Amino acid sequence: MSLAIVHSRAQEGVAAPAVTVEVHLSGGLPGTSIVGLPETAVKEARDRVRVAIQNAQLEYPSRRVTVSLAPADLPKDGGRFDLPIALGILAACGYLPKDALTPYEFVGELALSGELRAVTGVLPAALKALRAGRTLIVPRDNGAEAALASNAATHSASSLLEVCAFLRGAAPLTSTAAPVVAEQSRAEIERGELDLAEVRGQPQARRALEIAAAGGHHLLFVGPPGAGKTMLASRLPGILPPLTEAEALEAAAVRSVAGCGIDFHRWKMRPFRAPHHTASAVALVGGGSLPRPGEISLAHRGVLFLDELPEFDRRVLEVLREPLESGHIAISRAARQAEFPAAFQLVAAMNPCPCGYAGDPSGRCNCTPDAVRRYRARISGPLLDRIDLQILVPRVALAELGDNTAPGESSACVRARVIAAQARQNLRAEKSNARLGNREVLRDCALKAADRALLERALDKLGMSARAYHRILRVARTIADMDSSDGVRTAHLMEAIQYRRALGSS
């Protein structure tokens, strides 16, 4: 029977659904047809595959070739199916043993010369192939990325002929092991990171930054130009603990799908994304006719920094509201749907008014109350309500900037305390305090009657919402964890309340 079956993987968000490539040869006029909801790039594979096979000095069958990509209702795009289609055709005409294809999955684009070109989304495909009990064979340039899926070596090839020789048992393929970053190299990279010790003054902002890191809370800095808001925000990744193996794979999978490449020397280091305020909603959350991840997904398990927050289009900022709480983003189009992870930590910075100097002791601000109100209204109340910590960052005195006394604590010292606080959270709830559900908040953030009355009076006086009630409790729980306290005390609660007042009530 002139039928061959080859296993491959499509790309749908960060998922990699299985695709069965079925190739059938029959009588009739010579020609090739591809069915199974192929996009334009997949339809063009018939020409690339035919020429690649011929340039590899192999015979393309002079028969009717039908290629079916199953399941038929799953859209297929890109050149990733070139290699499995070519192998299916060669197996159907008897050049390759059909049984040799069964233990493997294949993705790769073919050049007209028969060389293999890299494709995106290889890491998710390798992870799914591993779970399915099959080995993924990829282009050489994707080999190191695919090898991250497991500790075992993976197979990669530079041409169609190399893959054919391997399947015929004539020659082995080069085994590619996952890159290993030496601890010395990682230590050198960490030493080159921005250090919190470089920040002069700002004790409250430094404290808030540590609380945010310890509990995974979102953070807003409000202050005049040059106060150090960006300097503080850029040092947050340095006080966060390293990514676990699973988290690093999640973050790398998003970069693989986005085609951004993976920096193996920064493996397990938190991503830090800082899009410009002219970014569109699609650039921020992802989208397009073929959905691709945006900045919030590229910041998965890391930090998303939005500088000059009011300068972002308000409609762009509003799309952040759901991902801030859910930790993922679902993108729906007429013919395509995709879901991307977006468990990021938001750090934003803004001036208190259009000129930037409202409340400054110098009295330089000439903004009218209406101008200040309009400026702050660019950020909606519901979005502001989702930011746990809102901190005023005053201008640092010049004498303090030139002070030659010993610098503040280094990022390494603060990171040690953050790791200890997170360990207590994981032991108690297996998640960060910022991710606690309402029932878990009631369980883990229980207050005494007097403290509950204090919080209710504060909420009433400041006009805060029910969401703010639970967020204050989560921050108070984080402060208690940093204090190695089993319960939330009055001092922890009062400190958490004051971190909601940078822009007044919310």
Buried (B, 14 or more C-beta within 10 A) or exposed (E): EBBBBBBBBBBBBBBBBBBBBBBBBEEEEEEBEBEBBBBEBBEBBBEBBBBBBEBBEBEBBEBBBBBBBBEEEBBBBBBBBBBBBBBBBBBBBEBBEBEBBEEBBBBBBBBEEBBBBBBBBBBBBBBBBBEEEBBBBBBBBBBBBBBBBBEEBBBBBBBBBBBBBBBEEEEEBBEBEBEEBEEEEBEEBBEEBBBBBEBBBBEBBBBBBBBBBBBBBBBBBBBBEEBBBBBBBBBBBBBBBBBEEEBBBBBBBBBBBBEBEBEBEBBBBBBBBBBEBEBBBBBBBBBEEBBBBBBBBBBBBBBBBBBBBBEBBEEBBBBBBBBBEEBBBBBEEEEBEBBBBBBBBBBBBBBBBBBBBBBBEEEEBEBEEEBBEBBBEBBEEEBBBBBBBBBBBBBBEEEEEEEEEEEBBBBBEBBBBBBBBBEBBEEBBEBBBBBBEEEBBEEBBEBEEEBEEBBEEBBEEBEBBEBBBBBBBBBBBBBBBBBEBEEBBEEBBBBBBBBBBBBEBB
